[in-house]
Amino acid sequence: MSGSGPTGHDTPERRANPRTRLKKIAYIGVEPDNGAIVLDASGGGLRFCAAAPFHQSGTIQFSFSLS
């Protein structure tokens, strides 16, 4: 199986749960004042692009919103 790597070239898929691009925009609201757009997801994780860096000092509270 192959996937599309960050450069757009086919690369071997190494994940146990291959990620899939979402068909609709999904937004993650991160408390207290950050957010992110989900780029792809799987049963084992997701990739997103955040508006600002995350600074973890404990549990990160977030919510999803689909457009």
C-alpha positions, 0 to 999 in steps of 0.5 A, a space after each residue: 500500500 502507498 500513501 501521499 507523503 508531505 512532498 506529494 510523492 508516493 511513499 510506503 504506508 507504515 501506519 497500522 491505521 492509514 489516515 484519510 483526508 476528510 471530505 469536509 472541513 473539521 475545526 478543533 477548538 482548543 481552550 483557552 484561545 487556540 484552534 486548528 483545522 484537521 488535515 487527515 484522521 484515522 482510528 489511531 490519530 489525526 493530523 492538524 494545523 494549529 493557529 498557534 503553538 500548543 503549550 501543554 501544561 496539563 490536559 488539553 481541552 478541545 472540541 470538534 466542529 464539522 462544517 
